[in-house]
Amino acid sequence: MLNYNLPINDSKEYFELKISEIEPTTKINLRGKKSDFITKIGKSLSIIPPTEANTSTANENLNLIWLSPDEWMLYTNEKIKSENDNYKLEDELFNDISEVNYGSVTNVTDHWVLINLKGEKVYDLLSTSCPFNFNSFKSNKGSVVQTTLNHIDVIIHHKNTNDLNLFVRRSFSNHLWSWINDCSRFL
């Protein structure tokens, strides 16, 4: 990851809503079907991949979100401090998983932009342009959903009460940021 430039690099506060881009954190896509794959991840990361759809597991440093029956996205809670931080975790996983042909490890840090949404109006904002029904989602900490928001594919991770992490592809991040800001002013 050379010269990482934040596409948004902004934070806004509205009535009962705060939106901010989270500085780059390591994001790694993991794919595999073998039971050895899940065991290796558990041993390497001290976190077991969720096997139930639309769920996540976490510890103090890492979050692992379910994307499909054989795919997960791992992301860190801390921002990347140097170029070596980004590759250390990836190299460890690559050596434990890909090198021995249990599955694949792909660094997607530059692919996804992470936007944090906090406040009482989070679900009001999302419901203005998202077809997903958030009624049961908002009461289940750790829930994950892949959906569209203003016609843009997003992944939403429910971190805590009224605290969501929203992943959007980098190429759509500025457009979604503008839309979120426009909508937030009218909530």
FIMI-286620 format. One record per atom (N, C-alpha, C, O, CB): residue in one letter; x, y, z. Coordinates in steps of 0.05 Angstrom, whole numbers, plus 5000, padded with zeros to 4 digits. Glycine has a CB too. Example, Ala and Ser with C-alpha at 12.3 -4.5 7.8 and 13.67 -1.06 7.14 Angstrom:
A526448865156/A524649105156/A526449345156/A528549345169/A522649115181/S525749555142/S527349795143/S525850015157/S526850235161/S528249885114/
//
This chain:
M501749775000/M500050005000/M501850245000/M502950325021/M498150005024/L502150364977/L503950594974/L502350854973/L500350864958/L505650564950/N503051054988/N501851314987/N498751304988/N497451404969/N502751464962/Y497651185008/Y494751155009/Y493551435013/Y494151575033/Y493950975033/N491851514995/N490351764997/N487451705004/N486151544992/N490551924971/L486551845025/L483751805033/L481951945012/L482352175005/L483251925061/P480051795002/P478251924981/P476452134992/P475652314978/P476651704968/I475652115018/I473752295030/I475152485049/I475052725046/I471552145044/N476552375069/N478152525089/N476452745102/N477252975102/N480552645075/D474152665112/D472352865124/D470652735146/D470552495148/D470452995102/S469452905162/S467652815183/S465553035186/S466153275185/S469152765210/K463052955189/K460853145192/K459053065215/K458752825222/K459153155166/E457953265228/E455953215250/E453453365243/E453453605236/E457153305277/Y451253215246/Y448553335243/Y446953265268/Y448053145286/Y447153215217/F444553355269/F442853295293/F442552995297/F441352865280/F440053435290/E443652885318/E443552605326/E444752425305/E443852195301/E440652525331/L446752515290/L448052355270/L450952455265/L451352695261/L446452345244/K452852275266/K455652345260/K456552155239/K456251905242/K457452335286/I457752255218/I458852095197/I461852165193/I462552395194/I457352125170/S463451955190/S466352005186/S467651775171/S466851545174/S467752045213/E469551845155/E471151645141/E473251545162/E474551705175/E472551745115/I473451285164/I475451175182/I478051145166/I478151045144/I474550895193/E480251255178/E482751235165/E483450945158/E482250765170/E485051355182/P485150895139/P485550625129/P486150425150/P487950455166/P487650625108/T484550215149/T485049975166/T485549745147/T484549755124/T482649925186/T486949545156/T487449315140/T484849165135/T483349115153/T489549135153/K484349095109/K481948945102/K482948705085/K484348755065/K479849115086/I482248465092/I483148225078/I480848045072/I479247985090/I485348075095/N480547965047/N478547775039/N479547495042/N481747435033/N477647825009/L478047325056/L478747045060/L476746865047/L474346895051/L479046985091/R477746665032/R475946475019/R476946195024/R479346135021/R475646524989/G475146005030/G475845735034/G473545565043/G471645665055/G478145705054/K473645305037/K471445125044/K472244905064/K470644795078/K470345005019/K474844845064/K475744615080/K475544675110/K475744915119/K478644545073/S475144475126/S475044515155/S477744595166/S477944745186/S474144255169/D479944515152/D482544605160/D482944905157/D484345025172/D484744455143/F481545015137/F481545305132/F480545455157/F481845635167/F479945375107/I478145375166/I476945505189/I478645465214/I478945645231/I474145405194/T479745225218/T481445175241/T483945345240/T484745455261/T482244875241/K485245375217/K487645545214/K487045835220/K488645965234/K488745515186/I484745935211/I484046215217/I483746245247/I484746445259/I481446295202/G482346055260/G481946075288/G484546075304/G484846225323/G480245835298/K486445905295/K489045895309/K490746145303/K492046245321/K490545645301/S490646245278/S492346465271/S491346735283/S492946895290/S492446495241/L488746765284/L487647025292/L486347025319/L485547235329/L485647105272/S486046795331/S484546765357/S481646865353/S480546995371/S485946925379/I480546805330/I477746885324/I476646675304/I478046615284/I477547175313/I474346565310/I473146365293/I471346505272/I469646665279/I471546165309/P471646435246/P469846555226/P466946475231/P466346245238/P470646455198/P465046665229/P462246605232/P461346425210/P462046465187/P460546865234/T459646225216/T458646045196/T455646105190/T454545995171/T458945755205/E454446265207/E451646335202/E451546585185/E453046775188/E450146385229/A449646585166/A449446815147/A448947075161/A447547095181/A447146755128/N450147285150/N449747565159/N450547615189/N449147755203/N446947645155/T452647485197/T453647525225/T456647595224/T457847595203/T453147265242/S457747645247/S460547705249/S461647605276/S460047545295/S461048015246/T464247595278/T465547535303/T467747755306/T468647865287/T466747245304/A468447805331/A470448015336/A471947955362/A471047815379/A469048285338/N474348075363/N475848085388/N476748375390/N475748545376/N478247885388/E478548435408/E479348715413/E480748845390/E480649095388/E481048735438/N481948695372/N483448805349/N482248755322/N482748915303/N486148705350/L480648545319/L479848455293/L476848415291/L475448355311/L481248205285/N475748445267/N472948385261/N472948195237/N474348245218/N471248645256/L471247995238/L471047805216/L468147785208/L466547695224/L472247525223/I467447885184/I464647885176/I464147685154/I465747645136/I463848165166/W461747555156/W460947345137/W459947485112/W458247665113/W458647175150/L460947395088/L460047505063/L458547295047/L456647355032/L462347615047/S459347045049/S458046815035/S458946565049/S460746575067/S458746805004/P457846325043/P458546085057/P461546015057/P462545875074/P457045855046/D463046125037/D465946065036/D467546325034/D469846315025/D466545885012/E466446545043/E467846805041/E467346985065/E465147005075/E467046955015/W469547105075/W469447285098/W471247525092/W473047515076/W470347145124/M470647755105/M472447985104/M473448035132/M471848065151/M471048235092/L476048055135/L477348115160/L478148405159/L479348495140/L479747925165/Y477548555180/Y478548825182/Y479448895210/Y478248785230/Y476449035172/T481349065212/T482549135238/T481149375250/T479849535236/T485549185236/N481349405276/N480249635290/N482149875290/N481250105294/N479449565319/E484649825286/E486650035287/E487450125259/E487549955241/E489049955303/K488050375256/K488850475230/K491750375224/K493250305243/K488750785228/I492450365199/I495050275191/I497050485198/I496750725191/I495150215160/K499150405213/K501150595222/K503450625202/K504650835200/K502250515249/S504150405189/S506250405169/S505650205148/S503850035151/S509050355183/E507250205127/E506850015106/E507149725115/E505749555106/E508850075083/N508949675134/N509449405144/N507049295160/N506549055159/N511849405162/D505549465174/D503249375189/D501249235171/D500049025178/D501949605204/N500849355147/N498849255129/N499548975119/N497748805116/N498549445105/Y502048925114/Y502848665102/Y503548455123/Y503548215116/Y505248715085/K504048525147/K504748325167/K502448125171/K502847885170/K505348465194/L500048225176/L497748045180/L497147885155/L496547645156/L495248215188/E497248015132/E496747885107/E498847655102/E498147435094/E496848085083/D501347715107/D503447515103/D503047275122/D503447045113/D506247635108/E502347325147/E501847105166/E499546925156/E499846685156/E501247215194/L497347055147/L495146895137/L495846755111/L495046525107/L492747075133/F497246885094/F498046765068/F499746515073/F499246305061/F499646965051/N501646535092/N503346305098/N501746075110/N502345845105/N505646385116/D499846135128/D498245935141/D496045815124/D495245585129/D497046045166/I495045965105/I492645875090/I493245825060/I492945605050/I490446075092/S494146025046/S494546005017/S496945825010/S496745664991/S494946275005/E499045855025/E501545695019/E500945395021/E502145235006/E503745765038/V499245315039/V498645025042/V496044945028/V494944725033/V498444965072/N494945125011/N492645064994/N490045015010/N488444845001/N493244834977/Y489645155032/Y487045135047/Y485045325036/Y482645275038/Y487545175076/G485945545025/G484145755015/G485645985004/G488045964999/G482145845037/S484346215000/S485746444989/S485646675009/S483746705024/S484446534962/V487646845007/V487947085023/V488547315004/V490547314990/V490247055045/T486747515004/T487147744986/T486848005001/T484848045015/T485047724963/N488848174998/N488748435011/N486948614995/N487448664972/N491648555014/V484748715008/V482848894995/V482749165009/V480649305007/V480048764994/T484849235022/T484949495037/T484349725019/T482749905026/T487649525050/D485449734995/D485149954977/D482449944962/D481650134949/D487349964957/H481149714963/H478649674948/H476249804963/H474449904950/H478149384944/W476249784989/W473949865006/W474650115022/W476750145033/W473049645025/V472750305023/V472850535040/V470950485063/V468650395059/V472150805024/L471850545087/L470250495111/L469150765122/L470650945129/L471950355133/I466450775123/I465051015134/I463650925159/I462150735159/I463151135112/N464051075181/N462651015206/N460251205209/N460451445204/N464551045230/L457951085216/L455551235221/L454751195250/L454450965259/L453251145201/K454351415265/K453651395293/K451351585299/K451151805288/K456051455312/G449551495317/G447451675326/G444651565324/G444251355311/G447551935312/E442751705336/E440051615337/E438651605309/E436751455305/E438451795355/K439651765290/K438451785264/K439651605243/K439051635219/K438652075255/V441451425251/V442751245232/V440751095214/V441051085190/V444551055246/Y438850965227/Y436950805212/Y434950965196/Y433950875176/Y435450615231/D434451215205/D432751395189/D434251465163/D432951465142/D432151655205/L436751515165/L438351565141/L438451335122/L437951365098/L441251635149/L438951095132/L439150855115/L436450795102/L436350715079/L440150615131/S434350825116/S431650755106/S430750935083/S428750875070/S429650745128/T432051165080/T431151345058/T431751235031/T430451315011/T432551615062/S433751065028/S434450965002/S435550675002/S437050604983/S436551144990/C434750525021/C435750245023/C433350055025/C431550105041/C437650205047/P433249845008/P430949665008/P430849475032/P428849345037/P430849514983/F433049465047/F433149275070/F431549365093/F431549605100/F436149235078/N430149185107/N428649245131/N430449215155/N431248985162/N426149055133/F431049435168/F432949435191/F431649365218/F433049395238/F434249695192/N429149295219/N427849245245/N429249045263/N429849105286/N425049155241/S429948805253/S431348615269/S434348655269/S435648585288/S430748325259/F435348775248/F438248835246/F439149015268/F441248965280/F438848965219/K437649225274/K438649425294/K438649315322/K439849445340/K436949665293/S437349095328/S437448985355/S439448755358/S439848655380/S434648875362/N440848685336/N442748465337/N445648575332/N446448605309/N442048255316/K447048625353/K449848715351/K451448495336/K451148255342/K451048765379/G453048585317/G454648395302/G453348315276/G454548165261/G455248155318/S450948405270/S449648345245/S451148465222/S452448675224/S446648435246/V450848335199/V452148435174/V450048405152/V448548215151/V454748275167/V450048605134/V448248585111/V449648695086/V451048905088/V445548735116/Q449348565064/Q450248675038/Q447748765023/Q445948605018/Q451948455021/T447649015017/T445249135005/T446049364987/T448449404981/T443349225027/T444149514978/T444649754963/T443750004978/T441749984993/T443349744935/L445150214975/L444450474988/L444750684966/L446950724956/L446250545013/N442550804958/N442450994936/N443650864911/N445250984896/N444051244943/H442950614906/H443750454882/H446750384882/H447850314861/H443150604857/I448050394905/I450850324908/I451050084926/I449950084948/I452550574918/D452549884918/D452949644934/D454649714959/D456749844957/D454449424918/V453649634982/V455049685007/V454949435025/V453249265022/V453749935022/I456749425044/I456649235066/I456349395091/I457849575096/I459249045066/I454349315108/I453849465133/I454349275156/I453149055157/I450849575134/H456049355174/H456649195198/H455649345223/H456549565228/H459749145200/H453949215238/H452849325262/H454749285285/H454849065297/H450049205269/K456349495292/K458449465312/K457249485341/K457949325358/K460449685309/N455449675344/N454249725371/N451649875367/N450949935344/N456249885389/T450249925388/T447750075386/T448150335372/T449750505381/T446450115414/N446750375350/N446950625334/N449750685325/N450550925323/N445750855349/D451350485320/D454150515311/D454650305289/D454850075295/D456150475335/L454850405264/L455150225242/L457650285226/L458450525224/L452650245223/N458850085215/N461050115196/N459950045169/N458749835165/N463549945203/L460250225150/L459250195123/L461650175104/L463250355103/L457250425115/F461749955089/F463949915070/F462849965042/F460749865034/F465049625071/V464250135027/V463350205000/V465850184982/V468050254991/V462050494998/R465450104957/R467750094939/R468850374935/R467450564934/R466849974912/R471450384934/R472950634933/R471850814910/R471651054913/R475850584929/S471250694887/S470450854864/S467750984868/S467051184854/S470450684839/F466150884886/F463451004892/F463351164918/F461351274924/F461450784893/S465551174932/S465551294959/S464951594959/S463351684976/S468251254972/N465951744940/N465352034940/N462452084934/N461152264945/N467152174920/H461351934915/H458551964908/H456751904932/H454852044939/H457751784884/L457351674945/L455751594969/L456051804991/L454151865005/L456551314978/W458451894996/W458952105016/W457252355011/W456052455030/W461952175017/S457152444987/S455552674980/S452652624985/S451252794996/S456052754950/W451652394977/W448852324981/W448252315011/W446152415020/W448252054968/I449952185027/I449552165056/I449352445068/I447552495085/I451852005070/N451152625061/N451152895071/N448553045063/N447353175079/N453553045061/D447753015038/D445253145029/D442853045045/D441253205054/D444753094999/C442652785048/C440352665063/C440452745092/C438352795104/C440452365060/S442752745104/S443052795133/S442053065141/S441053105163/S445952765141/R442253255123/R441353535129/R438353555133/R437353735145/R442353725108/F436853355121/F433953365122/F432653175141/F430253145142/F432853315094/L434253035158/L433152845177/L432152995202/L431052865220/L435152645185/
//
